[in-house]
Amino acid sequence: MQMIERARVILAIVALCGASSMSIALAEEAAFLDAQALIAGWRAHYGGIDRMHFRLSERVIDDGQSKGSPLKLEDLVRFHTAEMTVDKATKRFHLRYSRKEGGLDEPLNAYECAFDGEATRQYWGDGPRRRGTVAPGLRGNPGITERTIEQYLLNFTVGYKQEDGKYKWVALMDHLSDLTESGDLRVVVEDNLETVANEVCHAIEVAYEGKPTYRLWFAHAKGMLPMKYQSFSVDGDILKEMVVIETAKAETDTGITWYPSKANLTQRVGEYDDSGNHVTGPLTYQLEVFEFTPNVEVDESTFQFEFPAGTEVRDEVRGVEYTVTGK
C-alpha cells in the first residue's frame, strides 16, 4: 500500500509539472503504479465523459490487398467524415455525416439525424432527391460514429459470457478492472515504461492460462490517454490494434483532456467468399479528429435542425407530408 500511495503522489506531481518536465527519475518511479491505479487514472479523465462534441474523419488506408488478403470488400465504406454531439445520459444526439471530402458543407452529399428526447429527425441528401422524416421516439443508429471516437479512447462496451451462458455488456475499462481482481487471470504492469509516439507509457498485459488477452499502453503525463491497445484471439493472434500517432488537447472549465488527433486502427474482419467459406483479413483505418470537446454544454437547440429547401418530408408525429419551400 505504501508503494501505491507513493506512486499516486508521484502521479499528482507529474500532472502538475507537465509532460515536458517529466524527468527520467520520475518516469522510473511511476512504473510502480499498479493496474487498478492506472485504470482509476484513466477513469478520472475519460470514464465520466457523458456528453461530447467532435468532428472527425476516418478512412481505410490498407485493405490488405497488397498482402494477398482474401477479402473483397467491394461495399466497404472507405471514407467518412462526421460531426456529432451526443448526450449519453439522455440518449439525445445530433449527427451530420458524409462519405465525401467536404461533404458536411454540401446538402446534397450529407446525412443528418437528431433525437431531441421525443422525436427523431432524419435527412438524406445523398440520393436522387432530398428526403426527410420526423418520427416519434429514438430512431436510426448513430452508434457507429459515436464508437469511432470511443474505441480510440477505450470508452466502449464489451460482452462476455456469464456462468449462465448469457452475455453481459459492460464498459471495457470496468471489465478490465474486474479482471485485475480475478484469480483466474494474470494482470501485470510491465516493469519498464515504454514509449508510444514519444509519450512515456505504462504497459499492462492481461493474460489467461499464459496467453495474452489484452495489452494496453497509457500515457502517464497525458491523463492516462490510451496510446496503444491490442486484443488477442485464443491462438495468440492480434485481433485488433490501435496506435496513436499524434495527440491534441481540449481545454475546458474542468481541466485539460488529451485525445488522439491522429491514430490507426487495424482489425481482422471477416466475410464469406464465393465458395461459402468464411475468410478473414486485416483492415486498417486512420482516424483524424479536428474538434473534440468533452462534457460539452448543450441546450434544446443542440439536438434540432431545419430541413434544407426542397426536402420531401414525411412527418409521422403530425401525420403530414410536405416539401420544404425556399431555395
Secondary structure, DSSP 8 states (H G I E B T S, - for coil): -HHHHHHHHHHHHHHHH-GGG--HHHHHHHTT--HHHHHHHHIIIIIT--EEEEEEEEEEEE-SGGGT-S---TT---EEEEEEEEETTTTEEEEEEESSTTGGG-GGG-EEEEE-SSEEEEEE-SSSS-EEEEEES--S-THHHHHHHHTTTT--EEEEE-TTS-EEEEEHHHHHHHHHT-TTEEEEE-SS-EEETTEEEEEEEEEETTEEEEEEEEEGGGTTEEEEEEEE-TTS-EEEEEEEEEEEEEEETTEEEEEEEEEEEEEEEEEE-TTS-EEEEEEEEEEEEEEEEET----GGGG-----TT-EEEETTTTEEEE----
